[in-house]
Amino acid sequence: MEPGHRPQRLLIYDAADLRRTPLARVELPSRVPFGFHGSWADHVTLDRAVAACRAR
């Protein structure tokens, strides 16, 4: 981690109840860009995306 930077964390929540505590917390080694967000994809979608990248 760069000196002077606060640790960055990825918090994973159950979308069915965001009031509960996070399911997982992941310490990240570098700064997360402002506005960064994630999304959900099932394993079939991810497998297709990986296969398409490998086919290039």
N, C-alpha and C positions, 0 to 999 in steps of 0.2 A: 504494500500500500504506500502511496505517496505521503511524504511527511506533511503534517498539517491538515490532512483530510480526515473527516470523520468516517467511521466504517459505514458501508452501504449494506442494506439487508433486503432480501427478497422475502416477502411474506406470502404464504399460500393459504387461502381461505376456502372454506366450503361455500360455494355460491348459493346454496339453499338457505344458509343462515349466516350472514356476514357479521352478526352481533357476537358470535362466539369467538373465542381466541383462535389465532392462526393454527392451521394443521401442521405447518412447518415454517421454520425460519432458516434462511440460508445466508451466511455471511459472504459477501462478494468482495473480490480482491481489488476492484477498481470502481470508480465513480459511475453511477447510472445516469445517463443523459436525462435532462428535464423533459417531461412529457412521454417518457418511455412507458409502454404498457404491454401487457401480454394478452394472450387469447388461448382458448381451449381448442384442441383438436384430438379426435380419437385416434387409436392406433392404426386404423386402416388409412386414414388421411395422411398420417405421418409416414407410414410405409410407402405410400404412393409418391410422396414428395421426395423421400430419400432415393427411391428407385429412379425417378426422373432426373435427379441430380447426378446419379451415377451413370446414367445413359448418355450424358452430354460428352 
